[in-house]
Amino acid sequence: MTRILQPFEFFAPSNLEEALEILRTYGRDVTILAGGTDVLSRMKIGALQPKSIMSIQEIPDLDFLEYNEKDGLRLGPMTKIRTVEDFPGVREKYTSLYEAARVNGTPQIRNMGTVVGNICRSSPSADCACALLSLDAQICVRSAKGVRWIAIDKFFTAYNETAIKPDEMVTEVRILPVEDSTGTAFIKIGRLSQDLAKINSAAQITLRNGNGVCKKARISLGAMAPTSMRAKEAEKLIEGKEVTSDLLYQAGQKASEETQPITDLRSTAEYRKRVSAVLSHRVLKLAWERTKN
Amino acid sequence: MNKREIKITLNGKEYSLEVKAHQTLLQVLREDLQLTATKYSCGIGECGACTVLINGESHLSCLTLSPTVHGKNIQTLEGLESNKGLHPIQEAFISEDAFACGFCTPGMIMSALDLLQRGPKPTQEEIMEGLAGNICRCTGYYKIIKAVGKAAQQMKERK
């Protein structure tokens, strides 16, 4: 075998306190391993060389997924992408997250990889991360010192960097219940559905009761900037106005103006810029159509 | 720690092994246990040749650290054959000529097994999605998809 791993110190704490103590002691030198799909593949190509690895797989109660009308959806740091995809509550209430989870890698990757791992990697093309951004997810991080919540909008700080400090780890992601007359959608453009995205986009639209005026709009885009991003000017354009196909077209144009794409092996900046206008229009329209259900 | 004692159930048998922390499950299977059906190809989770089942679900053994499989149930292609003979998926791959060089076959069969355990009657589209994590460079996939459909039919009839 040519792609092998270099030796490292391995930890497998059996409870959360022990894990937080390891993080407090080793900080940046320890890499957290959940599903392992991203950590191990990056180690094998030499992009990541951790001194130590801490598996959180043996800590009980980190693999949970629940929905109730009050708290909304709660998921844990060991909750697999496949579990999220298969959960009826996700499909019914947060369709965009279901649609993102379905195409977030191959069946094997979805069996292994976690949704929390998908956001902690802070890759600009991450599918679940893009959907969670448009759903205003809240992220709970814990250290030996205590707990804090971070809005996902403040979570992705740079390419491959997040607001998590070296002694912290994510212990929960929460999405509040969506309001009535809300529609959500996610669409990815890639060579094959399981490939990394050339562009992905997710939207959430809530209408005021009884009329077609938009109360809340969210549009997020992936692989269009150093991190997954919200197109906030486009959101402002829609909010408070009566939603029409033409308005959503204009919002798509606006969203595209807010992006800063690069050229890489999956696509060119020029293509991304043009197609992001079409894609965000399309995903907004789909979310709008779903407000009727 | 740099080494770990692990206990696993592999193809129905209990094993106690000492593994190095940086060994992948694939290395332990192929190099320590000489179970060479599971293949190494890309090494970074793109091709699916190293697919095994862990607790019944398809996993990439090249991206699985061996110390993390402690206490788990692992199935490789070697465990599919029983005293009744070959598994229906294996039989269908033979009768449909679903391989040429055969290198991707163990991974394909393990992914097919995960798929058929989830739902006994997959559509062609579901078979294609279920095998989306396995690359074959010979067959063009057509015969593989047909074989999995046939295996699904036979597994249902046997029940």
Interface residues (C-beta under 8 A of the other chain):
Chain A: M1 T2 R3 I4 L5 Q6 P7 F8 E9 F10 F11 A12 L33 G36 T37 L40 S41 K44 I45 I53 S55 Q57 E58 R82 G105 T106 P107 Q108 I109 N111 M112 L192 S193 Q194
Chain B: M1 N2 R4 K20 A21 H22 Q23 T24 L26 Q27 R30 Y40 C42 G43 I44 G45 G48 T51 E57 S58 H59 L60 C62 L63 T64 L65 P67 T68 H70 S111 D114 L115 E129 G130 A132 G133 N134
